[in-house]
Amino acid sequence: MVRKIFTIVLIACLFSSFALKIEINKGQVTPDPIAIVDFYDENGNDSETGTEICEIIKTDLQLSGLFIPIDPNSFIESKQTLCKQGANIKNWNILNTRFLVYGKITGNFTVDFILLDVVTGDKMLSLSVSGTKSKLRKIAHTIADYIYERITSEKGYFTTSIIYVETSDNKNSAKRKTRLVKIDQDGFNRQELTDGKELVLTPRYSGDAQRLAYISYRDKAKDVLGKSAHVYTMNADGGRKRLMLDERMMKTLIKRNHGNPVQMTYAPRFSPDGKETVLAIIIDGKSAIYKYNFAENKLTQLTEHSCIDTSPCFSDDGSKIVFTSNRQGREAIYVMNSDGSNQQRISTGEGKYSQPIWSPRGDLIAFSKQTGGKFFIGVIKPNGKGERLITSGYLVEAPCWSSNGRYLTYSMEAGPGAGINIAVSDITGYHTRIIKTQKDAAYPAWSPTIEASHR
């Protein structure tokens, strides 16, 4: 398959039946030692480009929490030896290495690499990835994805991106602006998607990673329509910005709200097939869940404006919707069918639940929770069983799943005035990292892994 970014040629794979299947909900996982030898050129000489690619691969795998790179100073075999003779497994067993990766860069920027199981001596992967030097990071992330997927049997996520809300430096809250910023999952390749001249909130990715939905307020608007919250969609690269709810729909909602501006707490979330979104709209101070169909340009109400029903999200197969409601007093998590029927409460713990989001694997629902004066990120099964808190802090909120359902990204504030950061935790809660951003960053949206679906 030929793609604009680069071409991937499968030379040989799956040389052994080995695949390390890792359960993602049963405590701490011990990382596997992996030796990654800097890629050499076709003559077996050192390559600065090869070294740079390997450093990115090492960082990706180490940040996953599942691998620990071996110190290159301990290597017995050189890249030159590997080039001429291949790997002598005994020399890597001595280092207690579990896996070995080595390779070379040939011709017009083609990376050939091999993944070995050092314990069995089996060749697990032999791949060729071709492209251009300008896409070096993309190629490195793709190689890391292949290694991760072959070993864990889970899809890699290193080629994904994160879009978040960046806050301007203006400390006057009335004048502070926000913009949408896109970065790679490791924090590189920053791209501004909006100009920072208006208030934008809560971006959401579509299932194919091609579109975004978000809320925007027109700061200088003087009429009721302009003061309302507007839902926009646009391409994931920042192009083709469009209103989702047109002027006719907004005027109808304003009329129902007795002529007052219409407010929304969060931007809508897409259905898995991208044909619909689900969102919460506030009328008379009470919010209800609605579903919008793109093809029909139709808005359908699913719950009543009798309480606060908010932050809805489709299940992985689109058949159900999870949301929060205070209909029984304190905010709790509810699940209903996608047509609004069979509404059932699933959370029973203490505290206030909010911002539920269904895992792409379908097995868990992540949520924010406030209890005992602290904030938490947790997970619960769709049937309400197995609630487990993963991380806590002065303020942690707005969880979003990685495409493989192993990691969660979320907003984190360490203390009053400490700034807001994007954090990533694995499902065990033992491995957490902060993604470096230029300014305060909140409400991250993690893209699906598109490249993996075309392999």
Solvent accessible surface area in square Angstrom, and as a share of the most:
residue,aa,sasa,rsa
1,M,143,0.64
2,V,130,0.75
3,R,83,0.30
4,K,209,0.89
5,I,52,0.27
6,F,9,0.04
7,T,37,0.22
8,I,42,0.21
9,V,77,0.44
10,L,107,0.53
11,I,105,0.53
12,A,29,0.23
13,C,44,0.27
14,L,113,0.56
15,F,103,0.43
16,S,15,0.10
17,S,118,0.76
18,F,49,0.20
19,A,49,0.38
20,L,59,0.29
21,K,127,0.54
22,I,18,0.09
23,E,99,0.44
24,I,6,0.03
25,N,59,0.30
26,K,153,0.65
27,G,35,0.34
28,Q,125,0.55
29,V,39,0.22
30,T,117,0.68
31,P,49,0.31
32,D,27,0.14
33,P,38,0.24
34,I,0,0.00
35,A,0,0.00
36,I,1,0.01
37,V,6,0.04
38,D,33,0.17
39,F,0,0.00
40,Y,8,0.03
41,D,40,0.21
42,E,98,0.44
43,N,114,0.58
44,G,3,0.03
45,N,78,0.40
46,D,105,0.54
47,S,19,0.13
48,E,161,0.72
49,T,20,0.12
50,G,0,0.00
51,T,49,0.29
52,E,84,0.38
53,I,0,0.00
54,C,0,0.00
55,E,84,0.38
56,I,11,0.06
57,I,0,0.00
58,K,20,0.09
59,T,63,0.37
60,D,2,0.01
61,L,0,0.00
62,Q,91,0.40
63,L,53,0.26
64,S,1,0.00
65,G,15,0.14
66,L,5,0.03
67,F,5,0.02
68,I,83,0.42
69,P,29,0.18
70,I,32,0.16
71,D,80,0.41
72,P,70,0.44
73,N,141,0.72
74,S,47,0.30
75,F,38,0.16
76,I,91,0.46
77,E,14,0.06
78,S,52,0.34
79,K,34,0.14
80,Q,67,0.30
81,T,43,0.25
82,L,4,0.02
83,C,44,0.26
84,K,163,0.69
85,Q,149,0.66
86,G,23,0.22
87,A,28,0.22
88,N,73,0.37
89,I,41,0.21
90,K,154,0.65
91,N,32,0.16
92,W,1,0.00
93,N,67,0.35
94,I,120,0.61
95,L,36,0.18
96,N,123,0.63
97,T,5,0.03
98,R,50,0.18
99,F,0,0.00
100,L,0,0.00
101,V,0,0.00
102,Y,17,0.07
103,G,5,0.05
104,K,67,0.28
105,I,20,0.10
106,T,27,0.16
107,G,65,0.63
108,N,142,0.73
109,F,27,0.11
110,T,28,0.16
111,V,0,0.00
112,D,36,0.19
113,F,1,0.01
114,I,35,0.18
115,L,0,0.00
116,L,13,0.06
117,D,0,0.00
118,V,0,0.00
119,V,95,0.54
120,T,81,0.47
121,G,33,0.32
122,D,53,0.28
123,K,73,0.31
124,M,0,0.00
125,L,8,0.04
126,S,18,0.12
127,L,2,0.01
128,S,8,0.05
129,V,0,0.00
130,S,27,0.17
131,G,16,0.16
132,T,75,0.44
133,K,129,0.55
134,S,102,0.66
135,K,84,0.35
136,L,12,0.06
137,R,54,0.20
138,K,48,0.20
139,I,0,0.00
140,A,0,0.00
141,H,4,0.02
142,T,1,0.00
143,I,0,0.00
144,A,0,0.00
145,D,0,0.00
146,Y,26,0.10
147,I,0,0.00
148,Y,0,0.00
149,E,54,0.24
150,R,22,0.08
151,I,0,0.00
152,T,1,0.00
153,S,52,0.34
154,E,8,0.04
155,K,101,0.43
156,G,0,0.00
157,Y,2,0.01
158,F,1,0.01
159,T,15,0.09
160,T,3,0.02
161,S,14,0.09
162,I,0,0.00
163,I,0,0.00
164,Y,1,0.01
165,V,6,0.04
166,E,1,0.00
167,T,23,0.13
168,S,33,0.22
169,D,95,0.49
170,N,66,0.34
171,K,161,0.68
172,N,73,0.38
173,S,99,0.64
174,A,83,0.64
175,K,125,0.53
176,R,78,0.29
177,K,47,0.20
178,T,11,0.06
179,R,48,0.17
180,L,0,0.00
181,V,0,0.00
182,K,42,0.18
183,I,5,0.03
184,D,27,0.14
185,Q,3,0.01
186,D,22,0.11
187,G,21,0.20
188,F,107,0.45
189,N,95,0.49
190,R,71,0.26
191,Q,73,0.32
192,E,88,0.40
193,L,17,0.09
194,T,19,0.11
195,D,86,0.45
196,G,14,0.14
197,K,156,0.66
198,E,34,0.15
199,L,61,0.30
200,V,0,0.00
201,L,47,0.23
202,T,4,0.02
203,P,2,0.01
204,R,23,0.08
205,Y,27,0.10
206,S,2,0.01
207,G,39,0.37
208,D,73,0.38
209,A,13,0.10
210,Q,102,0.45
211,R,66,0.24
212,L,0,0.00
213,A,0,0.00
214,Y,0,0.00
215,I,0,0.00
216,S,0,0.00
217,Y,46,0.18
218,R,91,0.33
219,D,86,0.45
220,K,184,0.78
221,A,27,0.21
222,K,188,0.80
223,D,85,0.44
224,V,58,0.33
225,L,32,0.16
226,G,3,0.03
227,K,105,0.44
228,S,0,0.00
229,A,0,0.00
230,H,3,0.01
231,V,0,0.00
232,Y,21,0.08
233,T,13,0.08
234,M,5,0.02
235,N,46,0.24
236,A,10,0.08
237,D,90,0.47
238,G,25,0.24
239,G,29,0.28
240,R,150,0.55
241,K,94,0.40
242,R,136,0.50
243,L,69,0.34
244,M,8,0.04
245,L,1,0.00
246,D,44,0.23
247,E,90,0.40
248,R,148,0.54
249,M,12,0.05
250,M,1,0.00
251,K,109,0.46
252,T,72,0.42
253,L,7,0.03
254,I,18,0.09
255,K,165,0.70
256,R,102,0.37
257,N,13,0.07
258,H,136,0.61
259,G,36,0.35
260,N,77,0.39
261,P,38,0.24
262,V,0,0.00
263,Q,64,0.28
264,M,7,0.03
265,T,60,0.35
266,Y,35,0.13
267,A,4,0.03
268,P,0,0.00
269,R,36,0.13
270,F,16,0.06
271,S,7,0.04
272,P,61,0.38
273,D,97,0.50
274,G,10,0.10
275,K,132,0.56
276,E,40,0.18
277,T,0,0.00
278,V,0,0.00
279,L,1,0.00
280,A,2,0.01
281,I,0,0.00
282,I,43,0.22
283,I,7,0.04
284,D,85,0.44
285,G,55,0.53
286,K,90,0.38
287,S,1,0.01
288,A,0,0.00
289,I,0,0.00
290,Y,6,0.02
291,K,30,0.13
292,Y,10,0.04
293,N,31,0.16
294,F,54,0.23
295,A,102,0.79
296,E,111,0.50
297,N,56,0.29
298,K,109,0.46
299,L,40,0.20
300,T,54,0.32
301,Q,64,0.28
302,L,19,0.10
303,T,5,0.03
304,E,123,0.55
305,H,35,0.16
306,S,75,0.48
307,C,17,0.10
308,I,61,0.31
309,D,1,0.01
310,T,18,0.10
311,S,7,0.05
312,P,7,0.04
313,C,10,0.06
314,F,10,0.04
315,S,5,0.03
316,D,62,0.32
317,D,102,0.53
318,G,19,0.18
319,S,56,0.36
320,K,75,0.32
321,I,0,0.00
322,V,0,0.00
323,F,0,0.00
324,T,2,0.01
325,S,0,0.00
326,N,45,0.23
327,R,88,0.32
328,Q,121,0.54
329,G,53,0.51
330,R,116,0.42
331,E,58,0.26
332,A,1,0.01
333,I,0,0.00
334,Y,5,0.02
335,V,15,0.09
336,M,1,0.00
337,N,44,0.23
338,S,27,0.17
339,D,98,0.51
340,G,10,0.09
341,S,50,0.32
342,N,85,0.44
343,Q,63,0.28
344,Q,103,0.46
345,R,92,0.34
346,I,16,0.08
347,S,0,0.00
348,T,120,0.70
349,G,28,0.27
350,E,119,0.54
351,G,7,0.07
352,K,98,0.42
353,Y,2,0.01
354,S,39,0.25
355,Q,14,0.06
356,P,1,0.01
357,I,12,0.06
358,W,19,0.07
359,S,0,0.00
360,P,62,0.39
361,R,101,0.37
362,G,19,0.18
363,D,54,0.28
364,L,7,0.03
365,I,0,0.00
366,A,0,0.00
367,F,0,0.00
368,S,3,0.02
369,K,13,0.05
370,Q,76,0.34
371,T,37,0.22
372,G,80,0.77
373,G,75,0.72
374,K,95,0.40
375,F,52,0.22
376,F,34,0.14
377,I,0,0.00
378,G,0,0.00
379,V,1,0.00
380,I,1,0.01
381,K,87,0.37
382,P,43,0.27
383,N,100,0.51
384,G,20,0.19
385,K,137,0.58
386,G,50,0.48
387,E,61,0.27
388,R,73,0.27
389,L,72,0.36
390,I,16,0.08
391,T,29,0.17
392,S,46,0.29
393,G,19,0.18
394,Y,111,0.42
395,L,41,0.21
396,V,1,0.00
397,E,37,0.17
398,A,11,0.09
399,P,2,0.01
400,C,12,0.07
401,W,11,0.04
402,S,1,0.00
403,S,29,0.18
404,N,8,0.04
405,G,0,0.00
406,R,1,0.00
407,Y,2,0.01
408,L,1,0.01
409,T,0,0.00
410,Y,1,0.00
411,S,3,0.02
412,M,42,0.19
413,E,27,0.12
414,A,75,0.58
415,G,11,0.11
416,P,111,0.70
417,G,81,0.77
418,A,58,0.45
419,G,20,0.19
420,I,52,0.26
421,N,50,0.26
422,I,0,0.00
423,A,0,0.00
424,V,6,0.03
425,S,1,0.01
426,D,11,0.05
427,I,0,0.00
428,T,16,0.09
429,G,23,0.22
430,Y,140,0.53
431,H,56,0.25
432,T,65,0.38
433,R,30,0.11
434,I,81,0.41
435,I,3,0.02
436,K,181,0.77
437,T,29,0.17
438,Q,130,0.58
439,K,70,0.30
440,D,47,0.24
441,A,0,0.00
442,A,12,0.09
443,Y,52,0.20
444,P,7,0.05
445,A,4,0.03
446,W,10,0.04
447,S,5,0.03
448,P,36,0.23
449,T,11,0.06
450,I,38,0.19
451,E,26,0.12
452,A,9,0.07
453,S,73,0.47
454,H,88,0.39
455,R,100,0.36
